């Protein structure tokens, strides 16, 4: 799974810590999400998309 | 008291509880290593147990420091990823532990000599704990 989280986070001038606080997760979770090494739940994906003012479709790109 | 303050207090309590468990576990292992070394005059056994105790201490120091940092930053100490990793680690550790106990039972007939049943039981429990720690570290660094 690819993600545009890093790009969108930078566009909103948010640090990983800021985003973690907004979606109420640990900073490590944001790190793994940005690297595409963690598949979030639908709830977390929705929270992150909302925090980055985008949609889940635009945020996460599924290859398969 | 606001919701954030309540969450912070709850997180702090969780971390301090984990710290207490870590101190108890490390102390038990150190005492165990001392007993093996002093009472049974088993230097290799004492050194091995000392290494296990030191590994547990280092692991807990790193773990607790990271958790306290999260509390200071106002972030949760547990989230969906950490809970998921914990569940996967428990499941894998349980499965591997069955084979570990079977191995101990097979080895006790040959080249491992247990003093009594309690020592065999202690070794099994310690092995299970180490297997769980390794599984947790693996999944934590792997991602999921």
N, CA and C atoms of all chains as a GROMACS GRO file, in nm:
protein
  624
    1UNK      N    1   0.083  -0.120   0.000
    1UNK     CA    2   0.000   0.000   0.000
    1UNK      C    3   0.087   0.126   0.000
    2UNK      N    4   0.057   0.218  -0.093
    2UNK     CA    5   0.131   0.344  -0.095
    2UNK      C    6   0.046   0.452  -0.029
    3UNK      N    7   0.112   0.554   0.017
    3UNK     CA    8   0.037   0.661   0.084
    3UNK      C    9   0.093   0.799   0.050
    4UNK      N   10   0.005   0.898   0.050
    4UNK     CA   11   0.048   1.035   0.022
    4UNK      C   12   0.049   1.117   0.152
    5UNK      N   13   0.054   1.046   0.264
    5UNK     CA   14   0.046   1.114   0.394
    5UNK      C   15   0.155   1.217   0.416
    6UNK      N   16   0.280   1.178   0.382
    6UNK     CA   17   0.394   1.266   0.407
    6UNK      C   18   0.378   1.397   0.329
    7UNK      N   19   0.340   1.381   0.202
    7UNK     CA   20   0.323   1.497   0.113
    7UNK      C   21   0.212   1.590   0.165
    8UNK      N   22   0.100   1.531   0.200
    8UNK     CA   23  -0.014   1.612   0.248
    8UNK      C   24   0.013   1.673   0.385
    9UNK      N   25   0.086   1.600   0.468
    9UNK     CA   26   0.121   1.652   0.601
    9UNK      C   27   0.212   1.775   0.587
   10UNK      N   28   0.307   1.765   0.493
   10UNK     CA   29   0.399   1.878   0.470
   10UNK      C   30   0.322   1.998   0.415
   11UNK      N   31   0.221   1.969   0.329
   11UNK     CA   32   0.141   2.077   0.272
   11UNK      C   33   0.064   2.154   0.380
   12UNK      N   34   0.025   2.083   0.484
   12UNK     CA   35  -0.049   2.148   0.594
   12UNK      C   36   0.043   2.194   0.707
   13UNK      N   37   0.174   2.188   0.683
   13UNK     CA   38   0.274   2.229   0.784
   13UNK      C   39   0.256   2.160   0.918
   14UNK      N   40   0.233   2.032   0.912
   14UNK     CA   41   0.214   1.955   1.036
   14UNK      C   42   0.335   1.863   1.058
   15UNK      N   43   0.376   1.851   1.181
   15UNK     CA   44   0.482   1.755   1.213
   15UNK      C   45   0.413   1.620   1.240
   16UNK      N   46   0.493   1.514   1.247
   16UNK     CA   47   0.436   1.382   1.277
   16UNK      C   48   0.368   1.384   1.414
   17UNK      N   49   0.429   1.458   1.506
   17UNK     CA   50   0.374   1.469   1.641
   17UNK      C   51   0.238   1.540   1.640
   18UNK      N   52   0.230   1.648   1.562
   18UNK     CA   53   0.104   1.723   1.552
   18UNK      C   54  -0.008   1.633   1.500
   19UNK      N   55   0.025   1.560   1.393
   19UNK     CA   56  -0.075   1.472   1.332
   19UNK      C   57  -0.116   1.360   1.429
   20UNK      N   58  -0.015   1.308   1.501
   20UNK     CA   59  -0.043   1.202   1.599
   20UNK      C   60  -0.140   1.253   1.705
   21UNK      N   61  -0.117   1.379   1.750
   21UNK     CA   62  -0.206   1.438   1.851
   21UNK      C   63  -0.347   1.454   1.795
   22UNK      N   64  -0.355   1.497   1.668
   22UNK     CA   65  -0.487   1.521   1.606
   22UNK      C   66  -0.569   1.394   1.594
   23UNK      N   67  -0.501   1.283   1.561
   23UNK     CA   68  -0.576   1.158   1.540
   23UNK      C   69  -0.568   1.064   1.661
   24UNK      N   70  -0.502   1.110   1.767
   24UNK     CA   71  -0.493   1.038   1.895
   24UNK      C   72  -0.427   0.900   1.882
   25UNK      N   73  -0.308   0.899   1.819
   25UNK     CA   74  -0.228   0.775   1.814
   25UNK      C   75  -0.085   0.808   1.854
   26UNK      N   76  -0.002   0.704   1.868
   26UNK     CA   77   0.139   0.724   1.900
   26UNK      C   78   0.213   0.774   1.775
   27UNK      N   79   0.324   0.846   1.795
   27UNK     CA   80   0.399   0.900   1.681
   27UNK      C   81   0.452   0.788   1.591
   28UNK      N   82   0.488   0.674   1.652
   28UNK     CA   83   0.540   0.560   1.575
   28UNK      C   84   0.436   0.511   1.473
   29UNK      N   85   0.309   0.520   1.510
   29UNK     CA   86   0.203   0.475   1.419
   29UNK      C   87   0.202   0.562   1.293
   30UNK      N   88   0.222   0.692   1.312
   30UNK     CA   89   0.228   0.784   1.196
   30UNK      C   90   0.349   0.748   1.109
   31UNK      N   91   0.463   0.720   1.174
   31UNK     CA   92   0.586   0.684   1.100
   31UNK      C   93   0.559   0.560   1.013
   32UNK      N   94   0.499   0.455   1.074
   32UNK     CA   95   0.473   0.331   1.000
   32UNK      C   96   0.367   0.352   0.892
   33UNK      N   97   0.270   0.438   0.918
   33UNK     CA   98   0.167   0.467   0.818
   33UNK      C   99   0.229   0.536   0.697
   34UNK      N  100   0.318   0.632   0.724
   34UNK     CA  101   0.382   0.706   0.613
   34UNK      C  102   0.471   0.616   0.528
   35UNK      N  103   0.532   0.515   0.594
   35UNK     CA  104   0.619   0.422   0.520
   35UNK      C  105   0.536   0.314   0.448
   36UNK      N  106   0.405   0.312   0.474
   36UNK     CA  107   0.319   0.211   0.413
   36UNK      C  108   0.338   0.074   0.475
   37UNK      N  109   0.388   0.071   0.599
   37UNK     CA  110   0.415  -0.057   0.666
   37UNK      C  111   0.308  -0.092   0.768
   38UNK      N  112   0.202  -0.016   0.770
   38UNK     CA  113   0.092  -0.048   0.861
   38UNK      C  114  -0.042  -0.020   0.792
   39UNK      N  115  -0.130  -0.120   0.793
   39UNK     CA  116  -0.264  -0.102   0.736
   39UNK      C  117  -0.357  -0.054   0.846
   40UNK      N  118  -0.402   0.071   0.839
   40UNK     CA  119  -0.486   0.123   0.949
   40UNK      C  120  -0.629   0.070   0.941
   41UNK      N  121  -0.699   0.083   1.052
   41UNK     CA  122  -0.841   0.048   1.052
   41UNK      C  123  -0.915   0.156   0.973
   42UNK      N  124  -1.038   0.127   0.938
   42UNK     CA  125  -1.117   0.223   0.862
   42UNK      C  126  -1.134   0.353   0.942
   43UNK      N  127  -1.151   0.335   1.074
   43UNK     CA  128  -1.170   0.450   1.162
   43UNK      C  129  -1.047   0.542   1.162
   44UNK      N  130  -0.928   0.480   1.174
   44UNK     CA  131  -0.805   0.560   1.175
   44UNK      C  132  -0.781   0.625   1.039
   45UNK      N  133  -0.806   0.549   0.932
   45UNK     CA  134  -0.788   0.605   0.797
   45UNK      C  135  -0.878   0.727   0.779
   46UNK      N  136  -1.001   0.717   0.829
   46UNK     CA  137  -1.096   0.828   0.820
   46UNK      C  138  -1.047   0.949   0.900
   47UNK      N  139  -0.996   0.922   1.022
   47UNK     CA  140  -0.948   1.030   1.108
   47UNK      C  141  -0.830   1.103   1.042
   48UNK      N  142  -0.736   1.024   0.984
   48UNK     CA  143  -0.617   1.085   0.921
   48UNK      C  144  -0.660   1.166   0.800
   49UNK      N  145  -0.750   1.109   0.720
   49UNK     CA  146  -0.798   1.180   0.600
   49UNK      C  147  -0.863   1.312   0.640
   50UNK      N  148  -0.942   1.307   0.747
   50UNK     CA  149  -1.012   1.427   0.794
   50UNK      C  150  -0.910   1.531   0.843
   51UNK      N  151  -0.808   1.485   0.916
   51UNK     CA  152  -0.706   1.576   0.969
   51UNK      C  153  -0.627   1.641   0.857
   52UNK      N  154  -0.609   1.568   0.746
   52UNK     CA  155  -0.532   1.622   0.634
   52UNK      C  156  -0.624   1.682   0.526
   53UNK      N  157  -0.749   1.698   0.560
   53UNK     CA  158  -0.851   1.759   0.474
   53UNK      C  159  -0.854   1.694   0.335
   54UNK      N  160  -0.862   1.564   0.334
   54UNK     CA  161  -0.869   1.491   0.208
   54UNK      C  162  -0.959   1.369   0.224
   55UNK      N  163  -0.961   1.283   0.125
   55UNK     CA  164  -1.043   1.162   0.136
   55UNK      C  165  -0.951   1.039   0.149
   56UNK      N  166  -1.008   0.928   0.195
   56UNK     CA  167  -0.928   0.805   0.211
   56UNK      C  168  -0.872   0.761   0.077
   57UNK      N  169  -0.953   0.773  -0.029
   57UNK     CA  170  -0.910   0.734  -0.165
   57UNK      C  171  -0.785   0.808  -0.209
   58UNK      N  172  -0.780   0.936  -0.178
   58UNK     CA  173  -0.666   1.017  -0.221
   58UNK      C  174  -0.544   0.996  -0.132
   59UNK      N  175  -0.571   0.955  -0.010
   59UNK     CA  176  -0.462   0.940   0.087
   59UNK      C  177  -0.389   0.806   0.073
   60UNK      N  178  -0.465   0.700   0.057
   60UNK     CA  179  -0.405   0.566   0.046
   60UNK      C  180  -0.426   0.510  -0.094
   61UNK      N  181  -0.317   0.462  -0.151
   61UNK     CA  182  -0.326   0.407  -0.286
   61UNK      C  183  -0.299   0.256  -0.278
   62UNK      N  184  -0.401   0.179  -0.312
   62UNK     CA  185  -0.386   0.033  -0.308
   62UNK      C  186  -0.340  -0.018  -0.445
   63UNK      N  187  -0.229  -0.092  -0.446
   63UNK     CA  188  -0.174  -0.145  -0.572
   63UNK      C  189  -0.259  -0.260  -0.627
   64UNK      N  190  -0.305  -0.347  -0.535
   64UNK     CA  191  -0.377  -0.467  -0.580
   64UNK      C  192  -0.526  -0.444  -0.578
   65UNK      N  193  -1.194   1.833   3.638
   65UNK     CA  194  -1.079   1.783   3.563
   65UNK      C  195  -1.118   1.760   3.416
   66UNK      N  196  -1.041   1.813   3.322
   66UNK     CA  197  -1.077   1.798   3.181
   66UNK      C  198  -1.049   1.656   3.134
   67UNK      N  199  -1.100   1.624   3.012
   67UNK     CA  200  -1.083   1.489   2.957
   67UNK      C  201  -0.935   1.460   2.932
   68UNK      N  202  -0.861   1.562   2.881
   68UNK     CA  203  -0.718   1.544   2.852
   68UNK      C  204  -0.639   1.512   2.978
   69UNK      N  205  -0.671   1.586   3.086
   69UNK     CA  206  -0.601   1.566   3.214
   69UNK      C  207  -0.628   1.425   3.266
   70UNK      N  208  -0.755   1.382   3.250
   70UNK     CA  209  -0.795   1.249   3.296
   70UNK      C  210  -0.718   1.143   3.219
   71UNK      N  211  -0.710   1.162   3.084
   71UNK     CA  212  -0.637   1.066   3.000
   71UNK      C  213  -0.490   1.061   3.036
   72UNK      N  214  -0.433   1.180   3.067
   72UNK     CA  215  -0.290   1.187   3.103
   72UNK      C  216  -0.265   1.112   3.234
   73UNK      N  217  -0.354   1.133   3.332
   73UNK     CA  218  -0.340   1.064   3.461
   73UNK      C  219  -0.350   0.914   3.443
   74UNK      N  220  -0.445   0.871   3.356
   74UNK     CA  221  -0.465   0.728   3.330
   74UNK      C  222  -0.340   0.670   3.263
   75UNK      N  223  -0.286   0.746   3.167
   75UNK     CA  224  -0.165   0.700   3.096
   75UNK      C  225  -0.047   0.688   3.191
   76UNK      N  226  -0.034   0.789   3.280
   76UNK     CA  227   0.077   0.788   3.377
   76UNK      C  228   0.065   0.666   3.468
   77UNK      N  229  -0.058   0.639   3.513
   77UNK     CA  230  -0.083   0.524   3.601
   77UNK      C  231  -0.046   0.393   3.531
   78UNK      N  232  -0.083   0.384   3.402
   78UNK     CA  233  -0.051   0.264   3.323
   78UNK      C  234   0.100   0.246   3.314
   79UNK      N  235   0.173   0.356   3.285
   79UNK     CA  236   0.318   0.347   3.270
   79UNK      C  237   0.383   0.309   3.403
   80UNK      N  238   0.337   0.370   3.514
   80UNK     CA  239   0.396   0.339   3.644
   80UNK      C  240   0.368   0.193   3.684
   81UNK      N  241   0.249   0.143   3.647
   81UNK     CA  242   0.218   0.002   3.675
   81UNK      C  243   0.313  -0.089   3.600
   82UNK      N  244   0.337  -0.056   3.471
   82UNK     CA  245   0.428  -0.136   3.389
   82UNK      C  246   0.570  -0.130   3.448
   83UNK      N  247   0.606  -0.011   3.498
   83UNK     CA  248   0.740   0.008   3.558
   83UNK      C  249   0.754  -0.083   3.681
   84UNK      N  250   0.647  -0.089   3.762
   84UNK     CA  251   0.650  -0.173   3.883
   84UNK      C  252   0.666  -0.320   3.846
   85UNK      N  253   0.593  -0.363   3.742
   85UNK     CA  254   0.604  -0.502   3.696
   85UNK      C  255   0.746  -0.530   3.647
   86UNK      N  256   0.803  -0.435   3.573
   86UNK     CA  257   0.940  -0.448   3.522
   86UNK      C  258   1.042  -0.462   3.634
   87UNK      N  259   1.028  -0.378   3.737
   87UNK     CA  260   1.121  -0.382   3.852
   87UNK      C  261   1.110  -0.516   3.924
   88UNK      N  262   0.985  -0.562   3.944
   88UNK     CA  263   0.963  -0.692   4.011
   88UNK      C  264   1.024  -0.807   3.931
   89UNK      N  265   1.002  -0.804   3.799
   89UNK     CA  266   1.053  -0.910   3.713
   89UNK      C  267   1.207  -0.912   3.712
   90UNK      N  268   1.265  -0.792   3.697
   90UNK     CA  269   1.411  -0.782   3.693
   90UNK      C  270   1.472  -0.826   3.826
   91UNK      N  271   1.409  -0.784   3.938
   91UNK     CA  272   1.460  -0.822   4.072
   91UNK      C  273   1.454  -0.973   4.089
   92UNK      N  274   1.341  -1.033   4.047
   92UNK     CA  275   1.326  -1.179   4.060
   92UNK      C  276   1.437  -1.251   3.984
   93UNK      N  277   1.461  -1.205   3.860
   93UNK     CA  278   1.564  -1.270   3.779
   93UNK      C  279   1.703  -1.253   3.839
   94UNK      N  280   1.730  -1.134   3.895
   94UNK     CA  281   1.861  -1.109   3.958
   94UNK      C  282   1.879  -1.201   4.080
   95UNK      N  283   1.772  -1.211   4.162
   95UNK     CA  284   1.779  -1.298   4.281
   95UNK      C  285   1.799  -1.443   4.237
   96UNK      N  286   1.729  -1.480   4.131
   96UNK     CA  287   1.739  -1.616   4.077
   96UNK      C  288   1.884  -1.645   4.033
   97UNK      N  289   1.942  -1.546   3.962
   97UNK     CA  290   2.081  -1.561   3.915
   97UNK      C  291   2.175  -1.574   4.034
   98UNK      N  292   2.150  -1.494   4.140
   98UNK     CA  293   2.233  -1.497   4.262
   98UNK      C  294   2.225  -1.634   4.330
   99UNK      N  295   2.099  -1.685   4.341
   99UNK     CA  296   2.079  -1.815   4.406
   99UNK      C  297   2.151  -1.926   4.329
  100UNK      N  298   2.137  -1.922   4.196
  100UNK     CA  299   2.202  -2.024   4.112
  100UNK      C  300   2.354  -2.020   4.133
  101UNK      N  301   2.408  -1.895   4.133
  101UNK     CA  302   2.552  -1.878   4.145
  101UNK      C  303   2.606  -1.910   4.283
  102UNK      N  304   2.541  -1.860   4.387
  102UNK     CA  305   2.595  -1.872   4.523
  102UNK      C  306   2.561  -2.006   4.589
  103UNK      N  307   2.434  -2.046   4.578
  103UNK     CA  308   2.393  -2.167   4.649
  103UNK      C  309   2.430  -2.294   4.572
  104UNK      N  310   2.411  -2.288   4.440
  104UNK     CA  311   2.433  -2.410   4.361
  104UNK      C  312   2.573  -2.415   4.299
  105UNK      N  313   2.651  -2.305   4.317
  105UNK     CA  314   2.786  -2.295   4.259
  105UNK      C  315   2.787  -2.324   4.107
  106UNK      N  316   2.683  -2.276   4.041
  106UNK     CA  317   2.672  -2.296   3.897
  106UNK      C  318   2.702  -2.161   3.828
  107UNK      N  319   2.830  -2.140   3.794
  107UNK     CA  320   2.871  -2.010   3.740
  107UNK      C  321   2.807  -1.984   3.603
  108UNK      N  322   2.808  -2.087   3.517
  108UNK     CA  323   2.752  -2.069   3.381
  108UNK      C  324   2.602  -2.037   3.389
  109UNK      N  325   2.533  -2.110   3.477
  109UNK     CA  326   2.389  -2.086   3.497
  109UNK      C  327   2.362  -1.946   3.547
  110UNK      N  328   2.446  -1.902   3.645
  110UNK     CA  329   2.428  -1.767   3.702
  110UNK      C  330   2.454  -1.660   3.598
  111UNK      N  331   2.560  -1.678   3.517
  111UNK     CA  332   2.592  -1.579   3.413
  111UNK      C  333   2.480  -1.574   3.310
  112UNK      N  334   2.430  -1.692   3.268
  112UNK     CA  335   2.321  -1.696   3.169
  112UNK      C  336   2.198  -1.623   3.223
  113UNK      N  337   2.165  -1.652   3.348
  113UNK     CA  338   2.047  -1.588   3.408
  113UNK      C  339   2.070  -1.438   3.424
  114UNK      N  340   2.194  -1.399   3.456
  114UNK     CA  341   2.230  -1.257   3.468
  114UNK      C  342   2.212  -1.186   3.335
  115UNK      N  343   2.252  -1.253   3.225
  115UNK     CA  344   2.236  -1.194   3.091
  115UNK      C  345   2.088  -1.174   3.059
  116UNK      N  346   2.007  -1.277   3.093
  116UNK     CA  347   1.862  -1.266   3.070
  116UNK      C  348   1.806  -1.148   3.151
  117UNK      N  349   1.849  -1.138   3.279
  117UNK     CA  350   1.801  -1.029   3.365
  117UNK      C  351   1.840  -0.893   3.310
  118UNK      N  352   1.966  -0.881   3.264
  118UNK     CA  353   2.012  -0.754   3.207
  118UNK      C  354   1.934  -0.717   3.081
  119UNK      N  355   1.906  -0.821   2.996
  119UNK     CA  356   1.828  -0.797   2.874
  119UNK      C  357   1.689  -0.743   2.910
  120UNK      N  358   1.628  -0.806   3.012
  120UNK     CA  359   1.495  -0.762   3.056
  120UNK      C  360   1.501  -0.617   3.106
  121UNK      N  361   1.606  -0.585   3.185
  121UNK     CA  362   1.620  -0.449   3.240
  121UNK      C  363   1.634  -0.347   3.128
  122UNK      N  364   1.725  -0.377   3.031
  122UNK     CA  365   1.747  -0.284   2.918
  122UNK      C  366   1.617  -0.266   2.840
  123UNK      N  367   1.548  -0.378   2.811
  123UNK     CA  368   1.422  -0.374   2.737
  123UNK      C  369   1.321  -0.285   2.808
  124UNK      N  370   1.306  -0.304   2.939
  124UNK     CA  371   1.209  -0.225   3.015
  124UNK      C  372   1.247  -0.077   3.022
  125UNK      N  373   1.380  -0.048   3.035
  125UNK     CA  374   1.423   0.092   3.041
  125UNK      C  375   1.385   0.163   2.910
  126UNK      N  376   1.417   0.098   2.796
  126UNK     CA  377   1.384   0.157   2.665
  126UNK      C  378   1.233   0.174   2.651
  127UNK      N  379   1.159   0.069   2.686
  127UNK     CA  380   1.013   0.068   2.672
  127UNK      C  381   0.948   0.178   2.759
  128UNK      N  382   0.988   0.184   2.886
  128UNK     CA  383   0.928   0.280   2.979
  128UNK      C  384   0.967   0.424   2.940
  129UNK      N  385   1.092   0.444   2.897
  129UNK     CA  386   1.136   0.579   2.856
  129UNK      C  387   1.049   0.628   2.740
  130UNK      N  388   1.025   0.538   2.642
  130UNK     CA  389   0.944   0.576   2.526
  130UNK      C  390   0.800   0.608   2.567
  131UNK      N  391   0.748   0.530   2.661
  131UNK     CA  392   0.611   0.552   2.707
  131UNK      C  393   0.600   0.685   2.783
  132UNK      N  394   0.700   0.713   2.868
  132UNK     CA  395   0.698   0.838   2.944
  132UNK      C  396   0.709   0.959   2.851
  133UNK      N  397   0.789   0.942   2.744
  133UNK     CA  398   0.805   1.049   2.644
  133UNK      C  399   0.668   1.079   2.579
  134UNK      N  400   0.594   0.971   2.548
  134UNK     CA  401   0.462   0.987   2.488
  134UNK      C  402   0.368   1.063   2.582
  135UNK      N  403   0.375   1.028   2.712
  135UNK     CA  404   0.288   1.095   2.810
  135UNK      C  405   0.322   1.243   2.817
  136UNK      N  406   0.454   1.274   2.819
  136UNK     CA  407   0.497   1.415   2.826
  136UNK      C  408   0.452   1.494   2.705
  137UNK      N  409   0.453   1.427   2.587
  137UNK     CA  410   0.413   1.495   2.464
  137UNK      C  411   0.261   1.504   2.448
  138UNK      N  412   0.190   1.444   2.544
  138UNK     CA  413   0.044   1.448   2.539
  138UNK      C  414  -0.014   1.346   2.442
  139UNK      N  415   0.067   1.244   2.406
  139UNK     CA  416   0.020   1.140   2.314
  139UNK      C  417  -0.022   1.016   2.393
  140UNK      N  418  -0.109   0.933   2.336
  140UNK     CA  419  -0.151   0.814   2.412
  140UNK      C  420  -0.037   0.712   2.424
  141UNK      N  421  -0.037   0.632   2.531
  141UNK     CA  422   0.066   0.529   2.547
  141UNK      C  423   0.029   0.403   2.470
  142UNK      N  424  -0.100   0.390   2.440
  142UNK     CA  425  -0.148   0.275   2.362
  142UNK      C  426  -0.240   0.324   2.253
  143UNK      N  427  -0.228   0.263   2.136
  143UNK     CA  428  -0.322   0.295   2.029
  143UNK      C  429  -0.358   0.167   1.955
  144UNK      N  430  -0.430   0.179   1.842
  144UNK     CA  431  -0.476   0.056   1.775
  144UNK      C  432  -0.360  -0.030   1.725
  145UNK      N  433  -0.248   0.033   1.682
  145UNK     CA  434  -0.134  -0.044   1.631
  145UNK      C  435  -0.066  -0.121   1.745
  146UNK      N  436  -0.044  -0.053   1.859
  146UNK     CA  437   0.024  -0.121   1.970
  146UNK      C  438  -0.061  -0.236   2.024
  147UNK      N  439  -0.194  -0.216   2.025
  147UNK     CA  440  -0.283  -0.324   2.074
  147UNK      C  441  -0.282  -0.441   1.976
  148UNK      N  442  -0.280  -0.409   1.846
  148UNK     CA  443  -0.278  -0.512   1.743
  148UNK      C  444  -0.149  -0.594   1.753
  149UNK      N  445  -0.037  -0.524   1.772
  149UNK     CA  446   0.093  -0.591   1.784
  149UNK      C  447   0.096  -0.681   1.906
  150UNK      N  448   0.039  -0.630   2.015
  150UNK     CA  449   0.033  -0.709   2.139
  150UNK      C  450  -0.047  -0.838   2.118
  151UNK      N  451  -0.161  -0.826   2.048
  151UNK     CA  452  -0.246  -0.943   2.023
  151UNK      C  453  -0.175  -1.045   1.934
  152UNK      N  454  -0.111  -0.996   1.826
  152UNK     CA  455  -0.040  -1.087   1.734
  152UNK      C  456   0.073  -1.156   1.810
  153UNK      N  457   0.147  -1.077   1.892
  153UNK     CA  458   0.261  -1.133   1.966
  153UNK      C  459   0.215  -1.240   2.065
  154UNK      N  460   0.101  -1.214   2.133
  154UNK     CA  461   0.048  -1.314   2.228
  154UNK      C  462   0.015  -1.444   2.154
  155UNK      N  463  -0.051  -1.431   2.040
  155UNK     CA  464  -0.092  -1.549   1.964
  155UNK      C  465   0.030  -1.628   1.916
  156UNK      N  466   0.127  -1.558   1.857
  156UNK     CA  467   0.247  -1.628   1.805
  156UNK      C  468   0.328  -1.689   1.918
  157UNK      N  469   0.342  -1.612   2.027
  157UNK     CA  470   0.421  -1.660   2.141
  157UNK      C  471   0.358  -1.786   2.200
  158UNK      N  472   0.226  -1.790   2.205
  158UNK     CA  473   0.155  -1.907   2.257
  158UNK      C  474   0.187  -2.029   2.172
  159UNK      N  475   0.178  -2.011   2.040
  159UNK     CA  476   0.203  -2.121   1.946
  159UNK      C  477   0.348  -2.171   1.956
  160UNK      N  478   0.443  -2.078   1.956
  160UNK     CA  479   0.585  -2.116   1.962
  160UNK      C  480   0.616  -2.181   2.097
  161UNK      N  481   0.551  -2.130   2.204
  161UNK     CA  482   0.576  -2.183   2.340
  161UNK      C  483   0.538  -2.330   2.351
  162UNK      N  484   0.432  -2.371   2.280
  162UNK     CA  485   0.391  -2.512   2.284
  162UNK      C  486   0.508  -2.598   2.235
  163UNK      N  487   0.570  -2.555   2.123
  163UNK     CA  488   0.684  -2.631   2.069
  163UNK      C  489   0.804  -2.624   2.163
  164UNK      N  490   0.821  -2.508   2.229
  164UNK     CA  491   0.932  -2.490   2.323
  164UNK      C  492   0.918  -2.586   2.442
  165UNK      N  493   0.796  -2.595   2.496
  165UNK     CA  494   0.772  -2.684   2.610
  165UNK      C  495   0.790  -2.830   2.568
  166UNK      N  496   0.742  -2.862   2.445
  166UNK     CA  497   0.762  -2.998   2.392
  166UNK      C  498   0.911  -3.029   2.380
  167UNK      N  499   0.988  -2.929   2.332
  167UNK     CA  500   1.132  -2.945   2.318
  167UNK      C  501   1.197  -2.969   2.454
  168UNK      N  502   1.156  -2.891   2.554
  168UNK     CA  503   1.211  -2.907   2.690
  168UNK      C  504   1.179  -3.046   2.745
  169UNK      N  505   1.056  -3.090   2.719
  169UNK     CA  506   1.015  -3.221   2.769
  169UNK      C  507   1.098  -3.332   2.703
  170UNK      N  508   1.125  -3.314   2.570
  170UNK     CA  509   1.207  -3.413   2.497
  170UNK      C  510   1.351  -3.408   2.547
  171UNK      N  511   1.403  -3.284   2.565
  171UNK     CA  512   1.543  -3.267   2.604
  171UNK      C  513   1.568  -3.313   2.748
  172UNK      N  514   1.464  -3.305   2.832
  172UNK     CA  515   1.483  -3.343   2.973
  172UNK      C  516   1.509  -3.494   2.988
  173UNK      N  517   1.474  -3.571   2.884
  173UNK     CA  518   1.504  -3.715   2.887
  173UNK      C  519   1.650  -3.742   2.854
  174UNK      N  520   1.717  -3.645   2.793
  174UNK     CA  521   1.854  -3.666   2.749
  174UNK      C  522   1.954  -3.570   2.809
  175UNK      N  523   1.985  -3.463   2.736
  175UNK     CA  524   2.098  -3.379   2.774
  175UNK      C  525   2.067  -3.261   2.865
  176UNK      N  526   1.943  -3.236   2.900
  176UNK     CA  527   1.914  -3.131   3.002
  176UNK      C  528   1.868  -3.202   3.129
  177UNK      N  529   1.936  -3.173   3.237
  177UNK     CA  530   1.898  -3.235   3.365
  177UNK      C  531   1.832  -3.130   3.455
  178UNK      N  532   1.702  -3.145   3.480
  178UNK     CA  533   1.634  -3.053   3.572
  178UNK      C  534   1.644  -3.108   3.713
  179UNK      N  535   1.663  -3.014   3.811
  179UNK     CA  536   1.675  -3.055   3.950
  179UNK      C  537   1.545  -3.119   3.998
  180UNK      N  538   1.433  -3.048   3.971
  180UNK     CA  539   1.301  -3.102   4.006
  180UNK      C  540   1.196  -3.042   3.912
  181UNK      N  541   1.072  -3.075   3.937
  181UNK     CA  542   0.964  -3.031   3.848
  181UNK      C  543   0.949  -2.879   3.848
  182UNK      N  544   0.975  -2.815   3.966
  182UNK     CA  545   0.958  -2.669   3.974
  182UNK      C  546   1.061  -2.596   3.886
  183UNK      N  547   1.182  -2.653   3.878
  183UNK     CA  548   1.284  -2.590   3.792
  183UNK      C  549   1.243  -2.600   3.644
  184UNK      N  550   1.188  -2.716   3.607
  184UNK     CA  551   1.141  -2.734   3.469
  184UNK      C  552   1.028  -2.636   3.438
  185UNK      N  553   0.939  -2.620   3.536
  185UNK     CA  554   0.826  -2.528   3.519
  185UNK      C  555   0.875  -2.384   3.506
  186UNK      N  556   0.973  -2.347   3.593
  186UNK     CA  557   1.029  -2.212   3.588
  186UNK      C  558   1.095  -2.184   3.453
  187UNK      N  559   1.170  -2.283   3.402
  187UNK     CA  560   1.235  -2.266   3.273
  187UNK      C  561   1.132  -2.248   3.162
  188UNK      N  562   1.022  -2.323   3.170
  188UNK     CA  563   0.916  -2.311   3.068
  188UNK      C  564   0.855  -2.172   3.070
  189UNK      N  565   0.825  -2.122   3.192
  189UNK     CA  566   0.762  -1.990   3.205
  189UNK      C  567   0.857  -1.882   3.156
  190UNK      N  568   0.985  -1.892   3.195
  190UNK     CA  569   1.084  -1.794   3.152
  190UNK      C  570   1.099  -1.797   3.000
  191UNK      N  571   1.102  -1.918   2.944
  191UNK     CA  572   1.113  -1.934   2.798
  191UNK      C  573   0.996  -1.869   2.728
  192UNK      N  574   0.876  -1.890   2.781
  192UNK     CA  575   0.755  -1.831   2.721
  192UNK      C  576   0.764  -1.680   2.723
  193UNK      N  577   0.812  -1.625   2.837
  193UNK     CA  578   0.824  -1.480   2.850
  193UNK      C  579   0.924  -1.424   2.748
  194UNK      N  580   1.037  -1.495   2.733
  194UNK     CA  581   1.139  -1.450   2.637
  194UNK      C  582   1.086  -1.458   2.494
  195UNK      N  583   1.014  -1.567   2.462
  195UNK     CA  584   0.956  -1.583   2.328
  195UNK      C  585   0.857  -1.470   2.301
  196UNK      N  586   0.776  -1.435   2.403
  196UNK     CA  587   0.681  -1.325   2.385
  196UNK      C  588   0.756  -1.194   2.358
  197UNK      N  589   0.861  -1.168   2.436
  197UNK     CA  590   0.940  -1.045   2.418
  197UNK      C  591   0.999  -1.036   2.278
  198UNK      N  592   1.052  -1.149   2.229
  198UNK     CA  593   1.111  -1.152   2.094
  198UNK      C  594   1.005  -1.129   1.987
  199UNK      N  595   0.888  -1.194   2.004
  199UNK     CA  596   0.778  -1.177   1.908
  199UNK      C  597   0.733  -1.031   1.904
  200UNK      N  598   0.721  -0.972   2.023
  200UNK     CA  599   0.676  -0.832   2.032
  200UNK      C  600   0.776  -0.740   1.962
  201UNK      N  601   0.907  -0.762   1.990
  201UNK     CA  602   1.010  -0.678   1.928
  201UNK      C  603   1.007  -0.694   1.776
  202UNK      N  604   0.991  -0.819   1.729
  202UNK     CA  605   0.988  -0.846   1.584
  202UNK      C  606   0.873  -0.771   1.517
  203UNK      N  607   0.753  -0.788   1.570
  203UNK     CA  608   0.637  -0.724   1.506
  203UNK      C  609   0.637  -0.573   1.524
  204UNK      N  610   0.694  -0.527   1.635
  204UNK     CA  611   0.700  -0.383   1.658
  204UNK      C  612   0.791  -0.314   1.556
  205UNK      N  613   0.902  -0.378   1.523
  205UNK     CA  614   0.994  -0.315   1.428
  205UNK      C  615   0.959  -0.347   1.283
  206UNK      N  616   0.892  -0.461   1.262
  206UNK     CA  617   0.854  -0.500   1.126
  206UNK      C  618   0.742  -0.409   1.074
  207UNK      N  619   0.651  -0.375   1.160
  207UNK     CA  620   0.542  -0.287   1.118
  207UNK      C  621   0.408  -0.341   1.161
  208UNK      N  622   0.375  -0.461   1.119
  208UNK     CA  623   0.246  -0.520   1.161
  208UNK      C  624   0.260  -0.669   1.177
   0.00000   0.00000   0.00000
